[in-house]
Amino acid sequence: MTAPRGRVLLYKPITESHAMSDHETRQAHWQQVWTTKDVDKVSWYQGDPAPSLRLIEIAGLRKGAGIIDVGGGQSPLAGCLAQQGFGNVAVLDISEAALAQAHHDLGGLGDDITWICEDVTRWRPVSGLFELWHDRAVFHFLTQSQEQQAYVQVLRTALAPGGWVVIATFAPDGPRTCSGLPVMGHDGASLSAILGPDFVLEDESREEHRTPAGNGQKFCWCLFRRR
């Protein structure tokens, strides 16, 4: 991978001298979340990333494959993959605080992971750098068509031909808001329509995620293969 390992790429601080753009508002929201809440208290916390690992195993990747966890923040997935011997793992998140804490928590293992602080809808990745794109609970925050299409364009650039995509969102009958923000639920059909015909749905399942508070949240997990 070409990005520097074990380094958090800092964003430009938001100033108070101008009205914040949608990007800056989103950035400020998640930075506040990750500087005021413990990771095991947020509703999307999942201590065991078993659903993610199941789908990644189906992909049958070589250990040197480029894998990116979009919105990975303080998810344990990157650490689990590194422990399994995957040597080209990256985590992208809009919050520098989340990435810094995740890097710290992994100790020396964190130095073997690439940490990227970016808004996924604005990121400009190297073309074809990754063989698997993983996203648990980012896409459902993109409720506008233009945001969804920007996301898909970045995904298409970053993912190698024949690559795999894991996307988990709230299901259509799942929550309507999360972290004080509106969300849009999806299933395999709606995600397929947005990604386009060159992404083939290989696996679809539902999960009843249990939040730290004990509430149930209905998720849809999808695995796509790029033609």
C-alpha positions as CSV (number, residue, x, y, z in Angstrom):
1,M,0.0,0.0,0.0
2,T,1.3,3.5,-0.7
3,A,-0.1,5.4,2.3
4,P,2.2,5.6,5.3
5,R,1.7,2.9,8.0
6,G,0.9,3.6,11.6
7,R,0.2,7.2,11.1
8,V,-3.0,9.2,11.6
9,L,-3.5,11.7,8.8
10,L,-4.9,14.8,10.5
11,Y,-7.7,16.9,9.1
12,K,-7.6,20.7,9.0
13,P,-9.2,22.1,12.2
14,I,-12.6,23.7,11.8
15,T,-12.6,27.4,12.4
16,E,-15.5,29.6,13.7
17,S,-15.0,32.3,11.1
18,H,-17.3,30.9,8.5
19,A,-20.5,29.0,8.2
20,M,-19.7,25.3,8.2
21,S,-20.2,23.2,5.1
22,D,-22.1,19.9,5.2
23,H,-18.7,18.2,5.2
24,E,-17.5,20.2,8.2
25,T,-20.7,19.8,10.0
26,R,-20.5,16.0,9.6
27,Q,-16.8,16.0,10.6
28,A,-17.6,18.1,13.7
29,H,-20.4,15.8,14.7
30,W,-18.3,12.6,14.7
31,Q,-15.3,14.3,16.2
32,Q,-17.6,15.3,19.1
33,V,-19.0,11.7,19.4
34,W,-15.6,10.2,19.7
35,T,-14.2,12.7,22.1
36,T,-17.2,12.6,24.5
37,K,-18.4,8.9,24.5
38,D,-16.7,5.6,25.4
39,V,-16.6,3.2,22.5
40,D,-18.5,0.5,24.3
41,K,-21.4,2.9,25.1
42,V,-22.3,3.9,21.5
43,S,-25.3,2.0,20.0
44,W,-23.3,0.5,17.1
45,Y,-20.6,-1.0,19.3
46,Q,-19.8,-4.6,18.4
47,G,-17.1,-6.2,20.4
48,D,-16.9,-9.3,18.1
49,P,-16.9,-8.5,14.4
50,A,-18.1,-12.0,13.5
51,P,-20.5,-11.0,10.7
52,S,-17.7,-9.0,9.0
53,L,-15.2,-11.8,9.4
54,R,-17.7,-14.4,8.0
55,L,-18.1,-12.4,4.8
56,I,-14.4,-11.6,4.5
57,E,-13.7,-15.4,4.8
58,I,-16.1,-16.1,1.9
59,A,-14.0,-13.7,-0.3
60,G,-11.0,-16.0,0.2
61,L,-8.4,-13.2,0.1
62,R,-4.7,-13.8,0.0
63,K,-2.9,-12.4,3.1
64,G,-1.3,-9.6,1.1
65,A,-4.6,-8.3,-0.2
66,G,-5.4,-4.7,0.3
67,I,-8.4,-4.3,2.7
68,I,-10.0,-1.1,3.8
69,D,-12.5,-0.7,6.6
70,V,-14.5,2.5,5.8
71,G,-15.8,4.3,8.9
72,G,-13.8,1.8,11.0
73,G,-13.0,4.3,13.7
74,Q,-12.7,2.2,16.9
75,S,-14.0,-1.0,15.4
76,P,-11.9,-4.1,16.4
77,L,-12.0,-5.4,12.8
78,A,-8.7,-4.1,11.7
79,G,-6.9,-5.5,14.7
80,C,-8.5,-8.9,14.1
81,L,-7.5,-8.9,10.5
82,A,-3.9,-8.0,11.4
83,Q,-3.8,-10.8,14.0
84,Q,-4.9,-13.2,11.2
85,G,-1.9,-12.2,9.2
86,F,-3.4,-9.7,6.7
87,G,-0.6,-7.3,6.0
88,N,-2.3,-4.5,4.0
89,V,-5.1,-3.3,6.2
90,A,-6.3,0.3,6.2
91,V,-8.9,2.1,8.3
92,L,-10.7,5.3,7.0
93,D,-12.7,7.4,9.3
94,I,-13.8,11.1,9.4
95,S,-12.8,11.4,13.0
96,E,-9.2,11.8,13.9
97,A,-10.0,11.2,17.5
98,A,-11.4,7.7,16.7
99,L,-8.4,6.7,14.6
100,A,-5.9,8.0,17.2
101,Q,-7.6,6.0,20.0
102,A,-7.8,2.9,17.9
103,H,-4.2,3.1,17.0
104,H,-3.3,3.6,20.7
105,D,-5.4,0.7,21.8
106,L,-3.8,-1.7,19.4
107,G,-0.3,-0.9,20.7
108,G,2.5,-2.1,18.3
109,L,-0.1,-3.9,16.1
110,G,-1.5,-0.5,15.2
111,D,1.8,0.4,13.5
112,D,1.0,-2.3,10.9
113,I,-2.2,-0.6,9.9
114,T,-2.7,2.4,7.7
115,W,-4.9,5.1,9.3
116,I,-6.7,7.6,6.9
117,C,-8.6,10.5,8.2
118,E,-11.0,11.5,5.4
119,D,-14.7,11.9,4.6
120,V,-15.3,8.9,2.3
121,T,-17.5,11.0,0.0
122,R,-14.5,13.4,-0.7
123,W,-11.6,11.0,-0.5
124,R,-9.3,10.6,-3.6
125,P,-7.8,7.1,-3.3
126,V,-5.2,5.5,-5.5
127,S,-6.9,3.6,-8.2
128,G,-7.3,-0.2,-7.6
129,L,-5.5,-0.2,-4.3
130,F,-7.9,-2.5,-2.5
131,E,-9.2,-6.0,-3.1
132,L,-11.9,-5.7,-0.4
133,W,-14.0,-2.7,0.8
134,H,-15.7,-3.1,4.1
135,D,-18.3,-0.7,5.5
136,R,-20.4,-1.4,8.6
137,A,-22.9,1.4,9.3
138,V,-21.6,4.3,7.2
139,F,-23.6,4.0,4.0
140,H,-27.0,4.3,5.8
141,F,-26.0,7.8,7.0
142,L,-25.9,8.9,3.3
143,T,-29.6,9.7,2.7
144,Q,-29.2,12.0,-0.3
145,S,-28.6,10.6,-3.8
146,Q,-25.7,12.9,-4.5
147,E,-23.9,11.6,-1.4
148,Q,-24.5,8.0,-2.3
149,Q,-23.2,8.5,-5.8
150,A,-20.1,10.3,-4.5
151,Y,-19.5,7.3,-2.2
152,V,-19.9,4.8,-5.1
153,Q,-17.5,6.8,-7.3
154,V,-14.8,6.6,-4.6
155,L,-15.5,2.9,-4.1
156,R,-15.2,2.2,-7.8
157,T,-11.8,4.1,-7.9
158,A,-10.4,2.4,-4.8
159,L,-11.5,-1.2,-5.6
160,A,-9.6,-3.4,-7.9
161,P,-11.4,-5.3,-10.7
162,G,-12.8,-8.5,-9.3
163,G,-12.7,-7.0,-5.8
164,W,-15.2,-7.6,-3.0
165,V,-17.5,-5.2,-1.2
166,V,-19.0,-5.8,2.3
167,I,-21.7,-3.3,3.2
168,A,-23.8,-3.5,6.4
169,T,-26.6,-1.0,6.9
170,F,-29.8,-0.8,8.9
171,A,-32.5,-2.9,7.3
172,P,-35.5,-1.2,5.7
173,D,-37.5,-2.0,8.9
174,G,-34.6,-0.9,11.1
175,P,-34.0,2.4,12.9
176,R,-34.8,5.7,11.2
177,T,-32.2,7.7,13.2
178,C,-28.8,7.0,14.8
179,S,-26.6,9.3,16.8
180,G,-29.1,12.0,16.3
181,L,-28.9,11.8,12.5
182,P,-31.4,10.5,9.9
183,V,-30.5,7.2,8.3
184,M,-31.8,5.2,5.3
185,G,-32.3,1.5,5.6
186,H,-31.3,-0.9,2.7
187,D,-31.5,-4.4,1.5
188,G,-29.6,-6.3,-1.2
189,A,-32.0,-5.0,-3.9
190,S,-31.6,-1.3,-3.0
191,L,-27.8,-1.6,-2.6
192,S,-27.6,-3.4,-5.9
193,A,-29.5,-0.6,-7.7
194,I,-27.2,2.0,-6.2
195,L,-23.9,0.2,-6.9
196,G,-24.8,-0.7,-10.5
197,P,-24.9,-3.8,-12.6
198,D,-21.2,-4.6,-12.5
199,F,-21.5,-5.5,-8.8
200,V,-23.0,-8.9,-8.2
201,L,-24.7,-9.7,-4.9
202,E,-23.1,-12.9,-3.6
203,D,-24.5,-13.1,-0.1
204,E,-27.3,-11.3,1.9
205,S,-28.3,-11.9,5.5
206,R,-30.0,-10.1,8.4
207,E,-28.7,-9.5,11.9
208,E,-30.4,-8.4,15.1
209,H,-27.7,-6.2,16.5
210,R,-28.0,-5.8,20.3
211,T,-26.8,-2.4,21.5
212,P,-25.0,-1.9,24.8
213,A,-28.3,-0.6,26.2
214,G,-30.0,-3.9,25.3
215,N,-32.0,-2.6,22.4
216,G,-32.4,-4.5,19.1
217,Q,-31.4,-3.0,15.7
218,K,-32.1,-4.8,12.5
219,F,-29.2,-4.8,10.1
220,C,-28.8,-6.1,6.5
221,W,-25.4,-7.5,5.5
222,C,-24.4,-7.8,1.8
223,L,-21.4,-9.2,0.0
224,F,-20.8,-8.0,-3.6
225,R,-18.3,-9.1,-6.1
226,R,-17.1,-6.7,-8.8
227,R,-17.3,-8.2,-12.3
